[in-house]
Amino acid sequence: MTLRFVGIDPNTGGEGSPTVWVEEESSDLIFQGEEADALLKTEVGSTQWVPGHRTGIPPHERVIRIPAHMVSIVREACDAAERAAEQRDVR
């Protein structure tokens, strides 16, 4: 697995902080961030966001909070992932 670093929260104080990577082989976005608090997890897990789709957060998934001021970094990661996926599809 090869990760391409895209960006880190510029407001970090040098400790663990929200970070975004693109996984080279799959072009998946990889996020490190603060795990959502209980109230947000309850909201996400108890709402049927898509008709017919089960509610709840599966044990293997997490709700991650990424700060709004990182939107440009997330957008850059999305663009990088999309370009990488397109290049793989062309070959």
ABEGO torsion letter per residue (X at the ends): XBBBBABBBAABAGBBBBBBBBBAAAGBBBBBBBBBBAAAAAAAAABBABBGBBBEBBAABBBBBBBAAAAAAAAAAAAAAAAAAAAAAAX
